[in-house]
Amino acid sequence: MIPATRLIPTPFLTLLLVAVWLMLQNSLSPGNIIMAVILGIALPRLTYRFWDRQPDVQRPWLLIRYILRLIGDIIVANYEVSKLVLSPWHKPKPYFVVYPLSMTDHFAITVLTSTISLTPGTISAHFRLHEGTVLIHALDLEDEEALINEIYERYEKPLKEIFGC
């Protein structure tokens, strides 16, 4: 008998595939449900060997708080960037910042760089694995050290707690 983790190696992905299939079909007929379950189980089982192992979420409630904070930060940053772009009096001061990473887990670093890029006004330009740094472009920057501290406190530190790395 196959253990549950081998039968469904990624339960969240399986549920997501089932839901997406049913939404695309726009029908809850028995045939569509069966096909969704077959695809939801078969696709992850066929492809999971090719994926990097992802760290376990050590503190799920902290992850939910992180996502809510990120959504709030995206909304605020959108407002700030639109104000900056539409203002005829303020010229942006673009700047590149070398951000020193304090974690080494590739998945957590990917989440961090994605977070930086999702927040308007900053983008992860280059990840330097050998140096343990990320090159970040900021649209408007007054204080480089303040940006580094903000990214560490708001994003990297919670990610280290969430993934235990």
Secondary structure, DSSP 8 states (H G I E B T S, - for coil): ---HHHHSS-HHHHHHHHHHHHHHHT---HHHHHHHHHHHHHHHHHHGGGS------S-HHHHHHHHHHHHHHHHHHHHHHHHHHH-SS-----EEEEEE-S---HHHHHHHHHHHHHSTTEEEEEEETTTTEEEEEESS-S-HHHHHHHHIIIIIHHHHHHHT-
